[in-house]
Amino acid sequence: MVETVLRYRTDEPVADPAVTVDAFAAQGNATAVRIEPGDDALALLPYLDRLALIEVNFPSFADGRGYSAARSLRERGYTGELRAVGDVLLDQLSHMRRCGFDSFAPDKPISAEAAEAAFATWPEVYQQTVDGRRPIWAARHGTKDA
């Protein structure tokens, strides 16, 4: 099976395979890691500067722990590629993007056109997240910072 990746970055894709968090801890040269739902994403904080890719696995669309992992990593300064993999559904893409994911490798292919439409579904947002979009309440009350 050929993996389809929707990628929204301008840098070069990472060619290195992602290793587990446990394998990453035992290696000194890995630049890509995969977080499973039970893994502590914050354990990667001391290594963020050397990681080019962090994959976050969604074994089930109903498991939302990956959203928290993504946002935690972005809020703490991770700027590399953050990829949602697994049971990633079209209607989740915009929420995942707001949490900091910038690439997606769904089990079932999603077209680039459908993904773009999903990202445009909600032009206004109510909560501040790591995507930099200004919440509608901030615009309504005339505040510059949310």
N, CA, C and O atoms as CSV, one atom per row, in Angstrom:
chain,resi,resn,atom,element,x,y,z
A,1,MET,N,N,0.836,-1.181,0.000
A,1,MET,CA,C,0.000,0.000,0.000
A,1,MET,C,C,0.884,1.249,0.000
A,1,MET,O,O,1.822,1.348,0.792
A,2,VAL,N,N,0.593,2.176,-0.866
A,2,VAL,CA,C,1.337,3.421,-0.953
A,2,VAL,C,C,0.666,4.442,-0.037
A,2,VAL,O,O,-0.540,4.672,-0.124
A,3,GLU,N,N,1.457,5.045,0.833
A,3,GLU,CA,C,0.925,6.020,1.771
A,3,GLU,C,C,0.731,7.358,1.070
A,3,GLU,O,O,1.637,7.862,0.407
A,4,THR,N,N,-0.448,7.918,1.224
A,4,THR,CA,C,-0.740,9.242,0.689
A,4,THR,C,C,-0.553,10.252,1.809
A,4,THR,O,O,-1.145,10.123,2.880
A,5,VAL,N,N,0.269,11.250,1.556
A,5,VAL,CA,C,0.526,12.276,2.564
A,5,VAL,C,C,0.077,13.622,2.018
A,5,VAL,O,O,0.490,14.037,0.934
A,6,LEU,N,N,-0.765,14.292,2.775
A,6,LEU,CA,C,-1.146,15.667,2.483
A,6,LEU,C,C,-0.225,16.528,3.329
A,6,LEU,O,O,-0.244,16.447,4.557
A,7,ARG,N,N,0.583,17.353,2.671
A,7,ARG,CA,C,1.623,18.094,3.384
A,7,ARG,C,C,1.481,19.576,3.108
A,7,ARG,O,O,1.345,19.989,1.957
A,8,TYR,N,N,1.513,20.382,4.169
A,8,TYR,CA,C,1.321,21.826,4.056
A,8,TYR,C,C,2.509,22.556,4.666
A,8,TYR,O,O,2.379,23.332,5.613
A,9,ARG,N,N,3.663,22.277,4.092
A,9,ARG,CA,C,4.923,22.884,4.506
A,9,ARG,C,C,5.715,23.199,3.241
A,9,ARG,O,O,5.475,22.609,2.188
A,10,THR,N,N,6.649,24.120,3.349
A,10,THR,CA,C,7.465,24.470,2.192
A,10,THR,C,C,8.851,23.841,2.227
A,10,THR,O,O,9.570,23.891,1.229
A,11,ASP,N,N,9.242,23.249,3.352
A,11,ASP,CA,C,10.557,22.620,3.432
A,11,ASP,C,C,10.517,21.223,2.801
A,11,ASP,O,O,9.458,20.730,2.413
A,12,GLU,N,N,11.672,20.614,2.711
A,12,GLU,CA,C,11.772,19.281,2.111
A,12,GLU,C,C,11.150,18.227,3.015
A,12,GLU,O,O,11.315,18.283,4.234
A,13,PRO,N,N,10.436,17.267,2.433
A,13,PRO,CA,C,9.879,16.178,3.253
A,13,PRO,C,C,10.984,15.363,3.925
A,13,PRO,O,O,12.084,15.223,3.389
A,14,VAL,N,N,10.680,14.844,5.077
A,14,VAL,CA,C,11.622,14.022,5.830
A,14,VAL,C,C,11.624,12.624,5.225
A,14,VAL,O,O,10.568,12.010,5.077
A,15,ALA,N,N,12.790,12.124,4.878
A,15,ALA,CA,C,12.903,10.801,4.269
A,15,ALA,C,C,13.128,9.705,5.308
A,15,ALA,O,O,12.897,8.529,5.025
A,16,ASP,N,N,13.568,10.072,6.488
A,16,ASP,CA,C,13.857,9.088,7.530
A,16,ASP,C,C,12.577,8.460,8.068
A,16,ASP,O,O,11.578,9.157,8.246
A,17,PRO,N,N,12.591,7.159,8.329
A,17,PRO,CA,C,11.417,6.527,8.935
A,17,PRO,C,C,11.291,6.948,10.399
A,17,PRO,O,O,12.288,7.186,11.081
A,18,ALA,N,N,10.049,7.034,10.862
A,18,ALA,CA,C,9.808,7.385,12.259
A,18,ALA,C,C,9.997,6.155,13.141
A,18,ALA,O,O,9.560,5.055,12.802
A,19,VAL,N,N,10.648,6.362,14.264
A,19,VAL,CA,C,10.852,5.284,15.238
A,19,VAL,C,C,9.909,5.507,16.416
A,19,VAL,O,O,9.365,6.599,16.581
A,20,THR,N,N,9.720,4.491,17.219
A,20,THR,CA,C,8.876,4.635,18.410
A,20,THR,C,C,9.570,5.544,19.420
A,20,THR,O,O,10.770,5.803,19.320
A,21,VAL,N,N,8.806,6.017,20.380
A,21,VAL,CA,C,9.382,6.863,21.431
A,21,VAL,C,C,10.443,6.092,22.207
A,21,VAL,O,O,11.491,6.646,22.541
A,22,ASP,N,N,10.183,4.821,22.497
A,22,ASP,CA,C,11.165,4.002,23.218
A,22,ASP,C,C,12.447,3.834,22.404
A,22,ASP,O,O,13.543,3.957,22.951
A,23,ALA,N,N,12.324,3.555,21.109
A,23,ALA,CA,C,13.502,3.404,20.260
A,23,ALA,C,C,14.248,4.727,20.136
A,23,ALA,O,O,15.478,4.747,20.090
A,24,PHE,N,N,13.512,5.825,20.082
A,24,PHE,CA,C,14.128,7.146,19.992
A,24,PHE,C,C,15.003,7.415,21.214
A,24,PHE,O,O,16.106,7.948,21.096
A,25,ALA,N,N,14.501,7.044,22.376
A,25,ALA,CA,C,15.256,7.265,23.615
A,25,ALA,C,C,16.567,6.481,23.616
A,25,ALA,O,O,17.547,6.907,24.227
A,26,ALA,N,N,16.585,5.347,22.938
A,26,ALA,CA,C,17.778,4.504,22.908
A,26,ALA,C,C,18.751,4.891,21.794
A,26,ALA,O,O,19.889,4.422,21.778
A,27,GLN,N,N,18.318,5.736,20.871
A,27,GLN,CA,C,19.169,6.134,19.745
A,27,GLN,C,C,19.645,7.566,19.926
A,27,GLN,O,O,19.012,8.363,20.618
A,28,GLY,N,N,20.734,7.869,19.312
A,28,GLY,CA,C,21.233,9.235,19.381
A,28,GLY,C,C,21.118,9.981,18.075
A,28,GLY,O,O,21.434,11.169,18.009
A,29,ASN,N,N,20.665,9.298,17.024
A,29,ASN,CA,C,20.679,9.943,15.724
A,29,ASN,C,C,19.327,10.010,15.013
A,29,ASN,O,O,19.267,10.496,13.883
A,30,ALA,N,N,18.261,9.549,15.620
A,30,ALA,CA,C,16.948,9.568,14.974
A,30,ALA,C,C,16.447,11.007,14.847
A,30,ALA,O,O,16.616,11.814,15.761
A,31,THR,N,N,15.827,11.320,13.703
A,31,THR,CA,C,15.261,12.655,13.480
A,31,THR,C,C,13.749,12.613,13.279
A,31,THR,O,O,13.116,13.648,13.068
A,32,ALA,N,N,13.174,11.408,13.346
A,32,ALA,CA,C,11.733,11.246,13.187
A,32,ALA,C,C,11.227,10.247,14.221
A,32,ALA,O,O,11.829,9.195,14.435
A,33,VAL,N,N,10.123,10.591,14.852
A,33,VAL,CA,C,9.566,9.735,15.912
A,33,VAL,C,C,8.058,9.639,15.743
A,33,VAL,O,O,7.420,10.558,15.230
A,34,ARG,N,N,7.493,8.513,16.183
A,34,ARG,CA,C,6.045,8.319,16.147
A,34,ARG,C,C,5.520,8.198,17.572
A,34,ARG,O,O,6.002,7.377,18.353
A,35,ILE,N,N,4.533,9.017,17.904
A,35,ILE,CA,C,3.887,8.995,19.210
A,35,ILE,C,C,2.624,8.143,19.103
A,35,ILE,O,O,1.786,8.351,18.225
A,36,GLU,N,N,2.510,7.192,20.007
A,36,GLU,CA,C,1.303,6.378,20.106
A,36,GLU,C,C,0.423,6.976,21.208
A,36,GLU,O,O,0.914,7.761,22.020
A,37,PRO,N,N,-0.869,6.621,21.252
A,37,PRO,CA,C,-1.763,7.237,22.230
A,37,PRO,C,C,-1.309,7.170,23.694
A,37,PRO,O,O,-1.620,8.087,24.454
A,38,GLY,N,N,-0.607,6.155,24.110
A,38,GLY,CA,C,-0.178,6.065,25.502
A,38,GLY,C,C,1.137,6.747,25.800
A,38,GLY,O,O,1.546,6.808,26.960
A,39,ASP,N,N,1.810,7.263,24.789
A,39,ASP,CA,C,3.116,7.899,24.972
A,39,ASP,C,C,2.977,9.318,25.514
A,39,ASP,O,O,1.979,9.995,25.269
A,40,ASP,N,N,3.982,9.750,26.245
A,40,ASP,CA,C,4.020,11.108,26.783
A,40,ASP,C,C,4.781,11.997,25.804
A,40,ASP,O,O,6.007,11.920,25.718
A,41,ALA,N,N,4.071,12.829,25.076
A,41,ALA,CA,C,4.694,13.720,24.102
A,41,ALA,C,C,5.684,14.678,24.763
A,41,ALA,O,O,6.665,15.086,24.141
A,42,LEU,N,N,5.434,15.030,25.995
A,42,LEU,CA,C,6.312,15.980,26.682
A,42,LEU,C,C,7.694,15.400,26.958
A,42,LEU,O,O,8.634,16.148,27.226
A,43,ALA,N,N,7.830,14.080,26.897
A,43,ALA,CA,C,9.146,13.458,27.075
A,43,ALA,C,C,10.088,13.840,25.935
A,43,ALA,O,O,11.304,13.701,26.062
A,44,LEU,N,N,9.534,14.317,24.832
A,44,LEU,CA,C,10.356,14.715,23.677
A,44,LEU,C,C,10.861,16.149,23.774
A,44,LEU,O,O,11.683,16.560,22.955
A,45,LEU,N,N,10.402,16.907,24.732
A,45,LEU,CA,C,10.763,18.327,24.819
A,45,LEU,C,C,12.265,18.601,24.763
A,45,LEU,O,O,12.665,19.539,24.074
A,46,PRO,N,N,13.117,17.843,25.444
A,46,PRO,CA,C,14.550,18.148,25.370
A,46,PRO,C,C,15.160,17.915,23.981
A,46,PRO,O,O,16.290,18.332,23.727
A,47,TYR,N,N,14.429,17.261,23.091
A,47,TYR,CA,C,14.977,16.875,21.794
A,47,TYR,C,C,14.298,17.569,20.621
A,47,TYR,O,O,14.572,17.219,19.474
A,48,LEU,N,N,13.433,18.529,20.863
A,48,LEU,CA,C,12.663,19.139,19.787
A,48,LEU,C,C,13.530,19.751,18.698
A,48,LEU,O,O,13.154,19.734,17.526
A,49,ASP,N,N,14.677,20.286,19.069
A,49,ASP,CA,C,15.534,20.935,18.076
A,49,ASP,C,C,16.152,19.954,17.082
A,49,ASP,O,O,16.573,20.370,16.003
A,50,ARG,N,N,16.216,18.685,17.410
A,50,ARG,CA,C,16.802,17.710,16.486
A,50,ARG,C,C,15.754,16.904,15.727
A,50,ARG,O,O,16.094,16.152,14.813
A,51,LEU,N,N,14.486,17.052,16.096
A,51,LEU,CA,C,13.422,16.295,15.431
A,51,LEU,C,C,12.881,17.052,14.226
A,51,LEU,O,O,12.406,18.182,14.348
A,52,ALA,N,N,12.958,16.418,13.067
A,52,ALA,CA,C,12.426,17.017,11.845
A,52,ALA,C,C,10.980,16.595,11.603
A,52,ALA,O,O,10.232,17.290,10.917
A,53,LEU,N,N,10.588,15.451,12.170
A,53,LEU,CA,C,9.239,14.924,11.970
A,53,LEU,C,C,8.756,14.221,13.229
A,53,LEU,O,O,9.449,13.376,13.795
A,54,ILE,N,N,7.556,14.587,13.654
A,54,ILE,CA,C,6.875,13.851,14.709
A,54,ILE,C,C,5.544,13.387,14.136
A,54,ILE,O,O,4.705,14.198,13.744
A,55,GLU,N,N,5.364,12.070,14.092
A,55,GLU,CA,C,4.098,11.497,13.668
A,55,GLU,C,C,3.278,11.210,14.918
A,55,GLU,O,O,3.809,10.729,15.919
A,56,VAL,N,N,1.995,11.503,14.860
A,56,VAL,CA,C,1.091,11.207,15.962
A,56,VAL,C,C,0.056,10.232,15.426
A,56,VAL,O,O,-0.698,10.554,14.508
A,57,ASN,N,N,0.025,9.040,16.005
A,57,ASN,CA,C,-0.855,7.995,15.512
A,57,ASN,C,C,-2.255,8.120,16.108
A,57,ASN,O,O,-2.426,8.316,17.311
A,58,PHE,N,N,-3.247,8.001,15.230
A,58,PHE,CA,C,-4.650,7.952,15.609
A,58,PHE,C,C,-5.174,6.572,15.220
A,58,PHE,O,O,-5.639,6.396,14.094
A,59,PRO,N,N,-5.112,5.576,16.131
A,59,PRO,CA,C,-5.576,4.243,15.780
A,59,PRO,C,C,-7.092,4.189,15.585
A,59,PRO,O,O,-7.611,3.292,14.921
A,60,SER,N,N,-7.789,5.156,16.168
A,60,SER,CA,C,-9.238,5.267,16.036
A,60,SER,C,C,-9.589,6.745,15.958
A,60,SER,O,O,-8.994,7.563,16.660
A,61,PHE,N,N,-10.550,7.093,15.110
A,61,PHE,CA,C,-10.946,8.494,14.995
A,61,PHE,C,C,-11.483,9.037,16.318
A,61,PHE,O,O,-11.477,10.247,16.540
A,62,ALA,N,N,-11.944,8.153,17.192
A,62,ALA,CA,C,-12.522,8.571,18.472
A,62,ALA,C,C,-11.468,8.857,19.542
A,62,ALA,O,O,-11.807,9.364,20.611
A,63,ASP,N,N,-10.216,8.548,19.279
A,63,ASP,CA,C,-9.151,8.763,20.264
A,63,ASP,C,C,-8.552,10.148,20.043
A,63,ASP,O,O,-7.825,10.365,19.074
A,64,GLY,N,N,-8.852,11.073,20.930
A,64,GLY,CA,C,-8.435,12.454,20.744
A,64,GLY,C,C,-7.149,12.861,21.436
A,64,GLY,O,O,-6.806,14.043,21.446
A,65,ARG,N,N,-6.432,11.916,22.011
A,65,ARG,CA,C,-5.208,12.282,22.735
A,65,ARG,C,C,-4.163,12.926,21.833
A,65,ARG,O,O,-3.348,13.723,22.299
A,66,GLY,N,N,-4.179,12.592,20.566
A,66,GLY,CA,C,-3.214,13.166,19.637
A,66,GLY,C,C,-3.364,14.667,19.456
A,66,GLY,O,O,-2.384,15.365,19.195
A,67,TYR,N,N,-4.587,15.166,19.594
A,67,TYR,CA,C,-4.807,16.612,19.508
A,67,TYR,C,C,-4.043,17.324,20.619
A,67,TYR,O,O,-3.389,18.340,20.384
A,68,SER,N,N,-4.131,16.782,21.825
A,68,SER,CA,C,-3.436,17.376,22.966
A,68,SER,C,C,-1.932,17.293,22.798
A,68,SER,O,O,-1.215,18.240,23.122
A,69,ALA,N,N,-1.450,16.167,22.295
A,69,ALA,CA,C,-0.008,16.016,22.064
A,69,ALA,C,C,0.483,17.060,21.074
A,69,ALA,O,O,1.516,17.692,21.293
A,70,ALA,N,N,-0.255,17.241,19.988
A,70,ALA,CA,C,0.147,18.212,18.957
A,70,ALA,C,C,0.184,19.622,19.518
A,70,ALA,O,O,1.168,20.340,19.342
A,71,ARG,N,N,-0.872,20.012,20.182
A,71,ARG,CA,C,-0.921,21.377,20.707
A,71,ARG,C,C,0.170,21.600,21.749
A,71,ARG,O,O,0.800,22.657,21.774
A,72,SER,N,N,0.392,20.611,22.604
A,72,SER,CA,C,1.439,20.739,23.621
A,72,SER,C,C,2.815,20.939,22.989
A,72,SER,O,O,3.598,21.772,23.444
A,73,LEU,N,N,3.099,20.179,21.952
A,73,LEU,CA,C,4.395,20.296,21.282
A,73,LEU,C,C,4.551,21.650,20.597
A,73,LEU,O,O,5.607,22.275,20.698
A,74,ARG,N,N,3.517,22.106,19.906
A,74,ARG,CA,C,3.587,23.408,19.228
A,74,ARG,C,C,3.710,24.556,20.233
A,74,ARG,O,O,4.491,25.484,20.026
A,75,GLU,N,N,2.949,24.492,21.306
A,75,GLU,CA,C,3.003,25.567,22.302
A,75,GLU,C,C,4.357,25.635,22.986
A,75,GLU,O,O,4.730,26.675,23.529
A,76,ARG,N,N,5.089,24.538,22.963
A,76,ARG,CA,C,6.402,24.504,23.604
A,76,ARG,C,C,7.537,24.677,22.602
A,76,ARG,O,O,8.698,24.422,22.923
A,77,GLY,N,N,7.202,25.109,21.392
A,77,GLY,CA,C,8.223,25.521,20.443
A,77,GLY,C,C,8.579,24.584,19.318
A,77,GLY,O,O,9.489,24.897,18.551
A,78,TYR,N,N,7.919,23.455,19.170
A,78,TYR,CA,C,8.262,22.551,18.073
A,78,TYR,C,C,7.854,23.169,16.739
A,78,TYR,O,O,6.697,23.544,16.552
A,79,THR,N,N,8.804,23.273,15.815
A,79,THR,CA,C,8.538,23.886,14.508
A,79,THR,C,C,8.690,22.910,13.348
A,79,THR,O,O,8.447,23.277,12.198
A,80,GLY,N,N,9.087,21.678,13.629
A,80,GLY,CA,C,9.233,20.686,12.570
A,80,GLY,C,C,7.886,20.174,12.088
A,80,GLY,O,O,6.832,20.644,12.514
A,81,GLU,N,N,7.945,19.204,11.193
A,81,GLU,CA,C,6.723,18.637,10.628
A,81,GLU,C,C,5.986,17.823,11.684
A,81,GLU,O,O,6.584,17.010,12.389
A,82,LEU,N,N,4.691,18.050,11.783
A,82,LEU,CA,C,3.838,17.343,12.723
A,82,LEU,C,C,2.739,16.658,11.909
A,82,LEU,O,O,1.851,17.312,11.363
A,83,ARG,N,N,2.818,15.332,11.842
A,83,ARG,CA,C,1.960,14.561,10.937
A,83,ARG,C,C,0.974,13.690,11.702
A,83,ARG,O,O,1.365,12.902,12.563
A,84,ALA,N,N,-0.311,13.838,11.380
A,84,ALA,CA,C,-1.362,12.960,11.912
A,84,ALA,C,C,-1.432,11.734,11.007
A,84,ALA,O,O,-1.581,11.865,9.792
A,85,VAL,N,N,-1.324,10.552,11.590
A,85,VAL,CA,C,-1.360,9.313,10.809
A,85,VAL,C,C,-2.427,8.377,11.368
A,85,VAL,O,O,-2.763,8.432,12.551
A,86,GLY,N,N,-2.946,7.525,10.503
A,86,GLY,CA,C,-3.897,6.513,10.957
A,86,GLY,C,C,-5.313,6.824,10.557
A,86,GLY,O,O,-5.579,7.203,9.416
A,87,ASP,N,N,-6.239,6.662,11.508
A,87,ASP,CA,C,-7.664,6.830,11.246
A,87,ASP,C,C,-8.015,8.317,11.293
A,87,ASP,O,O,-8.721,8.781,12.189
A,88,VAL,N,N,-7.508,9.039,10.311
A,88,VAL,CA,C,-7.696,10.480,10.179
A,88,VAL,C,C,-8.829,10.696,9.183
A,88,VAL,O,O,-8.743,10.266,8.033
A,89,LEU,N,N,-9.885,11.360,9.626
A,89,LEU,CA,C,-11.061,11.563,8.786
A,89,LEU,C,C,-11.123,12.987,8.254
A,89,LEU,O,O,-10.586,13.918,8.854
A,90,LEU,N,N,-11.786,13.135,7.125
A,90,LEU,CA,C,-11.902,14.436,6.465
A,90,LEU,C,C,-12.445,15.511,7.402
A,90,LEU,O,O,-11.924,16.626,7.433
A,91,ASP,N,N,-13.481,15.186,8.159
A,91,ASP,CA,C,-14.092,16.204,9.016
A,91,ASP,C,C,-13.245,16.560,10.237
A,91,ASP,O,O,-13.607,17.462,10.993
A,92,GLN,N,N,-12.139,15.875,10.439
A,92,GLN,CA,C,-11.234,16.196,11.541
A,92,GLN,C,C,-10.084,17.104,11.103
A,92,GLN,O,O,-9.417,17.700,11.949
A,93,LEU,N,N,-9.846,17.217,9.810
A,93,LEU,CA,C,-8.656,17.921,9.328
A,93,LEU,C,C,-8.547,19.357,9.825
A,93,LEU,O,O,-7.477,19.775,10.268
A,94,SER,N,N,-9.634,20.115,9.759
A,94,SER,CA,C,-9.529,21.518,10.178
A,94,SER,C,C,-9.198,21.633,11.665
A,94,SER,O,O,-8.446,22.521,12.067
A,95,HIS,N,N,-9.752,20.749,12.473
A,95,HIS,CA,C,-9.455,20.777,13.909
A,95,HIS,C,C,-8.003,20.352,14.166
A,95,HIS,O,O,-7.318,20.930,15.010
A,96,MET,N,N,-7.554,19.356,13.442
A,96,MET,CA,C,-6.160,18.920,13.582
A,96,MET,C,C,-5.206,20.029,13.176
A,96,MET,O,O,-4.189,20.253,13.832
A,97,ARG,N,N,-5.528,20.712,12.108
A,97,ARG,CA,C,-4.674,21.807,11.643
A,97,ARG,C,C,-4.605,22.906,12.693
A,97,ARG,O,O,-3.542,23.484,12.919
A,98,ARG,N,N,-5.730,23.198,13.333
A,98,ARG,CA,C,-5.752,24.231,14.368
A,98,ARG,C,C,-4.891,23.856,15.562
A,98,ARG,O,O,-4.384,24.731,16.264
A,99,CYS,N,N,-4.722,22.557,15.797
A,99,CYS,CA,C,-3.894,22.089,16.917
A,99,CYS,C,C,-2.409,22.037,16.557
A,99,CYS,O,O,-1.568,21.805,17.426
A,100,GLY,N,N,-2.086,22.252,15.288
A,100,GLY,CA,C,-0.684,22.313,14.902
A,100,GLY,C,C,-0.222,21.300,13.880
A,100,GLY,O,O,0.928,21.359,13.446
A,101,PHE,N,N,-1.070,20.379,13.482
A,101,PHE,CA,C,-0.658,19.420,12.449
A,101,PHE,C,C,-0.493,20.147,11.124
A,101,PHE,O,O,-1.322,20.977,10.751
A,102,ASP,N,N,0.589,19.827,10.415
A,102,ASP,CA,C,0.796,20.418,9.095
A,102,ASP,C,C,0.987,19.367,8.009
A,102,ASP,O,O,1.308,19.701,6.868
A,103,SER,N,N,0.791,18.109,8.358
A,103,SER,CA,C,0.729,17.052,7.351
A,103,SER,C,C,-0.134,15.916,7.879
A,103,SER,O,O,-0.310,15.744,9.086
A,104,PHE,N,N,-0.666,15.150,6.936
A,104,PHE,CA,C,-1.643,14.130,7.270
A,104,PHE,C,C,-1.394,12.902,6.408
A,104,PHE,O,O,-1.194,13.016,5.199
A,105,ALA,N,N,-1.407,11.728,7.031
A,105,ALA,CA,C,-1.260,10.461,6.316
A,105,ALA,C,C,-2.419,9.553,6.746
A,105,ALA,O,O,-2.243,8.661,7.575
A,106,PRO,N,N,-3.594,9.789,6.177
A,106,PRO,CA,C,-4.761,9.002,6.580
A,106,PRO,C,C,-4.716,7.577,6.037
A,106,PRO,O,O,-4.148,7.328,4.974
A,107,ASP,N,N,-5.317,6.648,6.771
A,107,ASP,CA,C,-5.425,5.263,6.301
A,107,ASP,C,C,-6.191,5.191,4.988
A,107,ASP,O,O,-5.813,4.456,4.076
A,108,LYS,N,N,-7.273,5.962,4.903
A,108,LYS,CA,C,-8.067,6.022,3.676
A,108,LYS,C,C,-7.752,7.344,2.995
A,108,LYS,O,O,-7.891,8.402,3.609
A,109,PRO,N,N,-7.329,7.300,1.730
A,109,PRO,CA,C,-6.899,8.526,1.037
A,109,PRO,C,C,-7.956,9.638,1.047
A,109,PRO,O,O,-9.156,9.390,0.929
A,110,ILE,N,N,-7.468,10.852,1.190
A,110,ILE,CA,C,-8.289,12.062,1.117
A,110,ILE,C,C,-7.681,12.917,0.017
A,110,ILE,O,O,-6.469,13.131,0.005
A,111,SER,N,N,-8.483,13.404,-0.891
A,111,SER,CA,C,-7.954,14.224,-1.982
A,111,SER,C,C,-7.538,15.599,-1.454
A,111,SER,O,O,-8.063,16.080,-0.451
A,112,ALA,N,N,-6.599,16.208,-2.142
A,112,ALA,CA,C,-6.135,17.543,-1.762
A,112,ALA,C,C,-7.279,18.549,-1.853
A,112,ALA,O,O,-7.365,19.465,-1.034
A,113,GLU,N,N,-8.146,18.388,-2.828
A,113,GLU,CA,C,-9.281,19.289,-2.988
A,113,GLU,C,C,-10.250,19.179,-1.805
A,113,GLU,O,O,-10.722,20.190,-1.285
A,114,ALA,N,N,-10.538,17.948,-1.391
A,114,ALA,CA,C,-11.431,17.743,-0.246
A,114,ALA,C,C,-10.805,18.303,1.028
A,114,ALA,O,O,-11.506,18.872,1.865
A,115,ALA,N,N,-9.499,18.145,1.179
A,115,ALA,CA,C,-8.812,18.681,2.355
A,115,ALA,C,C,-8.904,20.205,2.386
A,115,ALA,O,O,-9.177,20.787,3.436
A,116,GLU,N,N,-8.680,20.846,1.257
A,116,GLU,CA,C,-8.764,22.313,1.195
A,116,GLU,C,C,-10.173,22.790,1.541
A,116,GLU,O,O,-10.342,23.793,2.234
A,117,ALA,N,N,-11.177,22.071,1.058
A,117,ALA,CA,C,-12.560,22.427,1.389
A,117,ALA,C,C,-12.809,22.267,2.889
A,117,ALA,O,O,-13.504,23.083,3.494
A,118,ALA,N,N,-12.248,21.225,3.484
A,118,ALA,CA,C,-12.407,21.005,4.926
A,118,ALA,C,C,-11.751,22.133,5.717
A,118,ALA,O,O,-12.306,22.587,6.717
A,119,PHE,N,N,-10.585,22.586,5.286
A,119,PHE,CA,C,-9.899,23.666,5.994
A,119,PHE,C,C,-10.696,24.974,5.936
A,119,PHE,O,O,-10.604,25.804,6.840
A,120,ALA,N,N,-11.475,25.147,4.873
A,120,ALA,CA,C,-12.245,26.380,4.686
A,120,ALA,C,C,-13.649,26.308,5.274
A,120,ALA,O,O,-14.419,27.258,5.132
A,121,THR,N,N,-13.995,25.216,5.923
A,121,THR,CA,C,-15.358,25.015,6.419
A,121,THR,C,C,-15.773,26.099,7.414
A,121,THR,O,O,-16.888,26.615,7.338
A,122,TRP,N,N,-14.895,26.442,8.334
A,122,TRP,CA,C,-15.227,27.437,9.355
A,122,TRP,C,C,-14.306,28.647,9.200
A,122,TRP,O,O,-13.171,28.627,9.675
A,123,PRO,N,N,-14.790,29.702,8.537
A,123,PRO,CA,C,-13.924,30.874,8.330
A,123,PRO,C,C,-13.654,31.656,9.618
A,123,PRO,O,O,-12.646,32.354,9.723
A,124,GLU,N,N,-14.546,31.538,10.586
A,124,GLU,CA,C,-14.375,32.207,11.867
A,124,GLU,C,C,-14.206,31.145,12.949
A,124,GLU,O,O,-14.803,30.071,12.879
A,125,VAL,N,N,-13.393,31.457,13.940
A,125,VAL,CA,C,-13.142,30.504,15.023
A,125,VAL,C,C,-13.416,31.179,16.368
A,125,VAL,O,O,-13.357,32.403,16.487
A,126,TYR,N,N,-13.713,30.366,17.366
A,126,TYR,CA,C,-14.051,30.895,18.684
A,126,TYR,C,C,-12.939,30.732,19.700
A,126,TYR,O,O,-12.896,31.460,20.692
A,127,GLN,N,N,-12.038,29.790,19.468
A,127,GLN,CA,C,-10.988,29.530,20.438
A,127,GLN,C,C,-9.625,29.865,19.850
A,127,GLN,O,O,-9.389,29.691,18.655
A,128,GLN,N,N,-8.752,30.338,20.691
A,128,GLN,CA,C,-7.382,30.599,20.292
A,128,GLN,C,C,-6.607,29.286,20.346
A,128,GLN,O,O,-6.687,28.553,21.331
A,129,THR,N,N,-5.866,28.995,19.296
A,129,THR,CA,C,-5.013,27.818,19.278
A,129,THR,C,C,-3.677,28.197,18.661
A,129,THR,O,O,-3.346,29.376,18.543
A,130,VAL,N,N,-2.928,27.203,18.278
A,130,VAL,CA,C,-1.580,27.448,17.776
A,130,VAL,C,C,-1.531,27.804,16.299
A,130,VAL,O,O,-0.444,28.026,15.767
A,131,ASP,N,N,-2.669,27.866,15.621
A,131,ASP,CA,C,-2.649,28.151,14.187
A,131,ASP,C,C,-2.564,29.641,13.869
A,131,ASP,O,O,-2.437,30.014,12.703
A,132,GLY,N,N,-2.632,30.494,14.885
A,132,GLY,CA,C,-2.475,31.925,14.667
A,132,GLY,C,C,-3.737,32.648,14.235
A,132,GLY,O,O,-3.720,33.870,14.088
A,133,ARG,N,N,-4.833,31.928,14.028
A,133,ARG,CA,C,-6.073,32.593,13.627
A,133,ARG,C,C,-6.664,33.353,14.803
A,133,ARG,O,O,-6.670,32.864,15.933
A,134,ARG,N,N,-7.149,34.527,14.533
A,134,ARG,CA,C,-7.711,35.387,15.570
A,134,ARG,C,C,-9.145,34.959,15.880
A,134,ARG,O,O,-9.969,34.868,14.970
A,135,PRO,N,N,-9.451,34.697,17.145
A,135,PRO,CA,C,-10.820,34.330,17.497
A,135,PRO,C,C,-11.797,35.460,17.195
A,135,PRO,O,O,-11.444,36.636,17.276
A,136,ILE,N,N,-13.011,35.098,16.850
A,136,ILE,CA,C,-14.017,36.092,16.481
A,136,ILE,C,C,-14.331,37.037,17.640
A,136,ILE,O,O,-14.636,38.208,17.412
A,137,TRP,N,N,-14.260,36.546,18.877
A,137,TRP,CA,C,-14.542,37.424,20.013
A,137,TRP,C,C,-13.517,38.542,20.112
A,137,TRP,O,O,-13.849,39.645,20.545
A,138,ALA,N,N,-12.286,38.278,19.720
A,138,ALA,CA,C,-11.255,39.320,19.770
A,138,ALA,C,C,-11.555,40.403,18.743
A,138,ALA,O,O,-11.366,41.590,19.011
A,139,ALA,N,N,-12.020,39.997,17.577
A,139,ALA,CA,C,-12.392,40.969,16.542
A,139,ALA,C,C,-13.608,41.771,16.982
A,139,ALA,O,O,-13.681,42.984,16.783
A,140,ARG,N,N,-14.552,41.073,17.580
A,140,ARG,CA,C,-15.789,41.737,18.007
A,140,ARG,C,C,-15.539,42.786,19.082
A,140,ARG,O,O,-16.177,43.839,19.089
A,141,HIS,N,N,-14.610,42.497,19.989
A,141,HIS,CA,C,-14.326,43.420,21.084
A,141,HIS,C,C,-13.165,44.354,20.788
A,141,HIS,O,O,-12.747,45.131,21.646
A,142,GLY,N,N,-12.655,44.275,19.585
A,142,GLY,CA,C,-11.615,45.211,19.167
A,142,GLY,C,C,-10.264,44.994,19.787
A,142,GLY,O,O,-9.436,45.905,19.774
A,143,THR,N,N,-10.002,43.815,20.334
A,143,THR,CA,C,-8.684,43.556,20.912
A,143,THR,C,C,-7.750,43.059,19.832
A,143,THR,O,O,-8.162,42.323,18.935
A,144,LYS,N,N,-6.495,43.458,19.915
A,144,LYS,CA,C,-5.508,43.003,18.932
A,144,LYS,C,C,-5.000,41.614,19.253
A,144,LYS,O,O,-4.780,40.804,18.352
A,145,ASP,N,N,-4.815,41.336,20.518
A,145,ASP,CA,C,-4.306,40.030,20.934
A,145,ASP,C,C,-5.422,39.238,21.567
A,145,ASP,O,O,-6.248,39.763,22.313
A,146,ALA,N,N,-5.424,37.968,21.250
A,146,ALA,CA,C,-6.437,37.108,21.854
A,146,ALA,C,C,-5.890,36.414,23.060
A,146,ALA,O,O,-6.600,35.643,23.705
